[in-house]
Amino acid sequence: MANVINYIKWRGDLTFGRAPFNEVDNLALSLLVYNDFAGIIPGKDEEGSVTVKKASEEFIKTYSLEGAPKTDFGWVPYYMRNSKRFGELRLSDYLDIKDTERDMMITAFTVHFPSGAVFVVFRGTTMEIDDWRMDFQISFEEIKAQKAAVKYLNHILNKYAGDVYVGGHSKGGNLALYAAMHISDDVQDRIKHIYSNDGPGFCPELIDMKKFEDIKWKLTHIVPTYSIVGMLFELPVPHKIVASDATKLLQHSGMTWQVEGDHFVTRLHLTEESSGLNRVIDDWIGNATMEQRKSFTKDMFDSMKSGGAVSLEDISKSGIHDFGTIILSAAGSESKTKILLGKFFGSLWREFEKIRILEALKTQQGIIDVFLILLGIIFLATPQAVYNFIGGGVAISCAIWSATRLIKAGLREEKAFIKRGRMVFHIFVLSFMVFILSNIERIPKWTNALVSIVFFYLAIASVFYIVKHKDTIKKGGIFWMITIAVINLNLGIITLFMPQRLNYGKSITVGSYLILIGIVRLVIQILTKRGLHERSVNPYESNE
């Protein structure tokens, strides 16, 4: 499917005079700012501007795209330079501050359109650890980059006349919205539109809702189907959900968003996995105090840098060593961070329980799985007497059931031969149960036969489960179900024809196996039901 690069190539001959500024143009320019134009675009306190064509050519001289993946931001200037639509746009007022000592990182430039309007673009989060630290800081404070964004936008509004658009991707979207909310009231009307491309919202304890309400109608919030960053501190506005060529968190990159013509390919829903994880994160953050969030951020990112890493790529390349450092540092962190981590896992369990386990336990399959687990526990708890206990219990239950049915059959008004047949059947069952109970030494063998029937049933049930759910069950689930069927068949045969091997060890083995098989079957069913649920909400249906 086409992406933003295809858009730049295919619609590059359509000038803004022929086709007005649109949502895909916003994304293209929000990705352009990720590239390093220091020394190429005139600075904020300098006069003049440079065309996108010239800036891109200068950038490409020092940046090689050889072997670069399709998602590399360098492809944006590479194709923009030869585009009539973008090549002659002018760039000015480059701002690039990277001061980790003051927790300050912000990059922005201003795009000038032929109409006289300008588009103020803020860069999003890079792979640097300090950059991600500042993203986490929005959960407990107004960061310095946000205040710098307000100052920069006010500077542009005072420096240039005409309409102003503001936007950015990821953290850049957050900065764009924050700046538009906090600029001087006398120039607020000049802001015509705000674009936040998978950008996070604001901490509820810090946001000025009146300022947000004044401008929210100007905001377009665009997120991919698997959005985590853009749904942090979710804003009370409609979200435009777009399709992506990537999976899970990789969808955060705007380079993967699907484009058709001059608009994005849209979807009706976030994926169920994304929605579930967002509920967990919202619950987690909502239950944490501001102090706990601050402590967690400090501990986590100090741990990441303790092994000498500067970027997330450094951690990835270093493998287990740096991850081990992080884990060890977290283990020795302040108690407030441990409390916060505990709350996170609590939130995760509540979501897992709410979405999957309760649904699974309500089904016939789930009831059987729970029965197997409880039966296994009985085998482990009473290994010496389990056969007498289970066999006697089943015999007594069957005797009571047969006696009750015998009385009802005698009182029922129906044809004589049917009535006699019912009574003979229940007399036979009742007599057999009494025989079992009166010969205690036979109860273990009787129980052995019952257990073998359970194993045979489980073997058949596993095969039928695969057939019933062949369209939704995963390959791993099929493998385990077939394995379970084969094991159960063999255990049923051994149990039926070798009753003399009734001992402590066998009870422990059978109990452990029943618990294990109950858990495995339950997990397979949970995963299968999840696949069915994801289909039912149809998250990939297009609006078009």
N, C-alpha and C positions, 0 to 999 in steps of 0.2 A: 504494500500500500504506500501511496505517496506521503512524504513528510515535508518539513519546512524547506529542505534543500531542493526538492522537486518543485515546490512552489516558486522559489527564487528563480529556478531555471525556466520553468514553463511560463510564468507570468512576468518575466523580467523585461519584456518589451512593452508592458502596459504602464505608462507613467501615472503618477498620482493625479494628473489632470484628467485622464481618461477613466481611471478606477480609483475611488476614494480610499483612504486609509481604513484598514479592516483589522479583525482580530488576529489574522495570521501575520500581518505586517508587524503588529505589536510583539508577537512571539519572536519573529526573526530579529528584530532590533534588540529585544531583551536578551537574546542569546549572543548577539554581536558584542555586547559589552563585557562578556566573559573573557574576551581576548585582551592581551596587554597592549594598550595604545599609548603607554607613557612615552613622552618625547615626540609623539607623532601628532596627536590632537592637542591644540592649544589649551593651556590650563585654565582653571576657573578665573584666575586673576589676570589673564592675558586677553588681548583682543584678537579678532580674526577667527577663522574656521578652516576646515579642510574637507574636501569631498570624501565620501565613503570610498570611492574608487582609489584615490591617492593614499588614504590611510590604510586601506586593505593591501595595496601593493607594497607599501613600506613594511607592513607587518609580515607579509609573506616572505620578504627578503631574509628575515631573521628566524622564521618559523617554518620548519619542514613538515609537510603532511605525508611524507613517505611512510607507508605502513600504518598510517593513522586509521582508527576505526571509523565507521560511518557516524558515530555519535560525537566525534571530536568537534568542538566548537570552532576550530580553525577552518572547517569547510564553509562556514557562513561568510566570512570576508572573502574566501577564495572564489565563491560564485557571485557574491554581491558586486565585486569590482567590475564585472563585465555586464551588469544589469542596468538597463535604462531606468528601471523603476527605482533602484536603490543607489546606483553608482554616483548620481549627481546630487544626492542629498548631502547636506553639509553637517559636520560634527564640530562641536565646540565645548568649551568649559569642562575640560577633563579634570575629574577629581579622583585622586587615588591616594588614600591614607592607609598605611599599615603600621600601626603602633601597638604592638602586643603588650607593651609595658602599661599602656593606658586602656587596654581592652578596647581598642578602636580600630575597626577595619571597615572601610567603605570605598566603593568605586562607583562613579557615575559619569555620564556625559549627556549632552543635549543635542538632539537631532532637529535640524531645520528643514521644514517642508517648503515647497515652492509657494504655497498659499500664504506663508508668513507664520503659520502655526508652528509650535515646537513640541517635541516629545522628550520629556525628561525620563531617562532610563537609569535604574539602579541595578548594580550587579548582585547576583544571589550568592549563595554559599559555595565556596570552593572546597577542595579536598583537605585544606589545612586544618589541623586540630583546633587551633585558636579560633578559626572562623566558626567551626561547629560549636565551640564553647559559648560563643556569643549568641548563637541561635538558642541554646538552652537557657541563657540568661533572661530571655524574654519571659520565662515562666515565673520570674520573681522580681524583675526590675525593668525600668525603662533604660535601654542600653544607649551608650553614647552615640552609636551609629544612627539611631533613630533621631536623636536631637540634631546631629550633623546633617541628616537628610532634610529636616525642616529648614535649617539654615541655608542649605544649597538651593532648595526649591524657592525660597523667598528671594535669594540672590538672582535666580533666573527670571522670576516674575518682575523684579525691579529693573533688570537689565534689558529685557526684550518685551516688545508689545505683542499683541495678538493672543489667540487661543492657546491653551496649554493642555497637553495630555501627559499623564504620568503612569509609569509602569515598571515592571521588573519580574524576574522569575525567582521562585523560592524566597530567600530572605529579601531579595530585591523587591518582591511584591509587597512584603510587609513594610519595608521602608517607604515605598511609594504611597501606600495607604496612610501610614502614620504621618508622613510629611503633608499630604493633602488635608488631613484632619486638623493639623496644628498651624497652618500658615495664617497670616494676618487676615482678619475678616474683610478688609477693604479690597483684597485681591482674590478672595475665595471664588467669586463668580467666574473668574477667568479659567478655572479648572473645568474642562469640558468632560473629561472621562478619566477613569483610573482602571488600570489592568493589573490584576494580581494573578500571575501564572503559577499555580500550585504554591502560593505563599501562605504561611501560617497567619493566624489571627492574633489576638492580644489577650494577655492574662486578664480574666474577669475582674480581679481585684484592682487593676490599674487602668483599664480602658475608661475613657470619658465618653459615656454612651450618648450624651447630647451632641458632642462633636461628630460622633459616628453617624447618628441619625440624620444629621444635616447633610451628609454627603453620600450615604450608602446607595442612593438611587443612581449615582454616577459610577458605581463599582461593577466591573465584570470579573467574577472570580472563576477561573478556569482550573479544573483538576482532571487528572487521568482516572481511569476506572479503579486503579489500585493507588489510592492517595493516602499517605500517612502525614507527610510534612504539611500539605495544604489543608488538612483537616484538624491540625493542632489548634486548640482554642477556636473551634469552629465558629464562624461569623454567621449572624442571623440574616443571611441573604441567599438567594438561589445560587446554586453552583452549576456551571456549565461543565458536564462530564464528557470527556473526549476519549476516543479509542487510542490505543497505543500498540506499537509493534513489539514492545518489550514485555517482560514478565515482572510481577511483583514490584519491589522497590526501584528497579531500573526504569519503571515508567515515569519516575520523577523527572527524568531528563526530557526537556521539551523537544530534543532532537528525535524522539521516538513517537511523537504524537502524529496521528494520521490526519492528512489534509485532503480535501476534495474541492477543487476550484479555489474560491476565495474564503473558504470556511473550514472548520474542523469537522471530522466525522464524529458525531455525538452518540452517546449511549444514555439509557434511561437510569441506570443504577451504578453505584460502586460495586465491586465484587463483594460477596458475602465475607470473604476472608479479611478484606480491608475494613469493612464496616465493623466486624467483630473486634479486630485489633484496635480500631479507633475507640470503641466503647471501653475496652480495657484501659487504654491510655487516659481517657477522660476520667474514668473512675479512679485511677491511680493518682493522677494529678489533683483531682478534686478532693481527695482524702489526705493530701499532704499539705503541711503548712508551708508558708513562704520560706521559713528558716530551713526546713527539711529539703526543699527544692534547691536552695542555695548551697547547702552542705553537700548534697548529692552531686551537683554540677562540679563543685570544686574537687571533690574526691575522685570522681570518674575521670575528669580530664587531666588532673595532675597525675593520675595513675597511667594514663595513656602516654604522657610525655616523659614518665620516669625512666623509660628504656631508651630515651634519646630520639624517639620518633617525632617528626614534625608534621607529617600528613597521615591521613588514613591509609594511603598507599604504602607508607613505610611500615605500618603495622601489618598490613596484608602481606608484604614481601618478607617480613621477618618471621612470619609463621607463628608457631606455638610459643616461642620465647617471650615475645612482647605481650601476647595474650595472657600468658602465665603471670607476667609482671602485673598486669592489670588486675587479675583475679586476686593475687596475693595482697596487692595494695588495698583493694576493696575489702578484703577480709580483715585488714587492720584499720579500717576507716572508723570514723566517728559513729557512735551509736545511732545518731539521727539518720545517717545514710542507710544503716542496716534496717532501721524501722521503715524507711521509704522503700527499700528493696523488698522487704517483707510485704508491704502494702501492694506493691506491684504484682508479686506472685499471687497474693490473695485475690486481686482483681482479675488476674489471668484465670485462676481456678473458677471464680464465680462465673466468668463468661463461658468457659469451657463447659461447666456444669449446666448452665442455662441453655446453651445452644444445642448440645449434643447428648449428654448422658440422660437427662430427663426424657427427651424424646425417645431414645433407644429403650429405656426401661418400661415405657408404656406399651410396647409391642409384645406380641406373643413370643417372638424370638428373644426379646430382652428378659421376659419372665423366665424362660427356659435357662438362659445364661445365668441369671441370679440363682435359680434352683441348683444348677451344677456347682456354683461356687459354694453355696451353703452345704450341699451334700459333701463336697470335698472337705469342708471345715469339720463336719461330723466325723468323717473318716480319720482326720488328723487328731481330733480331740479325744476320741475313744477307740484307738486302734485295736485294743484287745476284745472289746465287747461290741464293736460296731456291727458285726454281722447279725448277732442276736438282737441288737437294738433295732436295726433297720428292718430285718426280716419279721421280727415280732410285731413291730409297729404297722407294717404293711398288712400282715395277716389279720391283725385285730381290726384295722380299718376296713378291709375287704369283708370280714365276717359281719361287722355292723352294717355295712352297706347292703350285703346280700340279705340279712335278716329284715332290714327295713323294706327292701324291694319285695321280699317274699310276702310280707304282710299286705303291702299295697296291691300285689298281684291277686291275693286271695279275696280282697275286697272289691276289686275292679270288675265292672260289668262288661264282659266281652265274650266272644265265642269260646266254647268250652275247650276246644283243642289248643287255641292260642293261650288260654289261661293256664292249662295244664303244662304247656311248653315252658312258659315263663317260670312257673313254680318249680318245675323239675330242674331248670337251669340254676335258679338261685339256691335250691336245696343242695345241688351238687357243689356249687361254689362254697356255700356255708360249711358243708361237710368237709370239704378239702381244707379249708382254713382251720377248722377245729382239729383236724388230723395233724396239720402242721404245728399248731400251738400245743397239742398234747404230746408231741414228740420233739422235745427241745433240741435234741441232738441233730435233728433234720433242718432246723432253722437256718444254720449257716449255709447249707447246700441250696436251700430255697432262696436265700439272699443272693448267693452267687449267680443263680439263674436270672434273678431280677436285674442284677448289675450287668450281666451279659446282654440282656434285652436293651438296657439303656445305651450300651456301647453300639449295638446294631442300629438303634434308632438314630444316634448321633451321626453315624456313618451315612445313613440314608438322608438325613436332614441336611448335611453339608452339601451333598450332591444337588438336592433340590434347591438349596439356597443359591448355588452358583447359576443354575438354570433360570431361576426367577429373577435374579438381579444381574443377568449377563450384560446388560447395557450400561450399568452404573458401577459395578464392582471393579476395583482396580486389579491389575495383573498380580500384584503382590497378594491381594486378598484371595484370588483364585488359587494361587500356589498353596497358601496356608490352609484353605478349606479342603483342597484335595489331600494335602498331607494329613490333616485331621481325620478325613474320611478313611484313609488307608490305615492309620494307627488304630482308630476305633474298631474297624473291622477285625483287625488282628487281635486286639484286646478282647473283643467279644468272643471270638473263637477260643482263645486261651482260657478265659474265665469260665466258659460253658463246659469245656471238656477236661479242664484240670482243676476241679473244685477242691482236691485234696491239698492244694497249696494255699490254704487259708492261714495266714500267719501275720504277725506284727508288721514285718517288712512289706508284705503285699498291701496291707491297709494304708500304710504311710505312702507307698507309691501311688495307689489308686487315688487317695485323697489329694495328693499334690497335683496329679494329672488333671483331676476334675476341676480344681481351682484354676489351673493354667489354661485349660481348654475353655472354661467359662469366660475368663478375661480376654483371651484371644478372639473368641467369637463376638464378644461385646464390642471390642475395638474395631473389628472388621465391619460390624453392623453400623457403628457410629460413623466410620469413614464413608460407608455406602450411603447412609441417610444424608450425610452432608452433601454428597454429589447430587442426590435427588433434590435437595433443597436449593442448591445453586441453580439447577435447571429450572426449577419452578419459578424463581424470581426473574429469570431470563435477563441477566444483567448486560448481555451483549446485544440486546435489541436496539436498533438504531431509531432515532427520532424521525429520520427522513422517510 
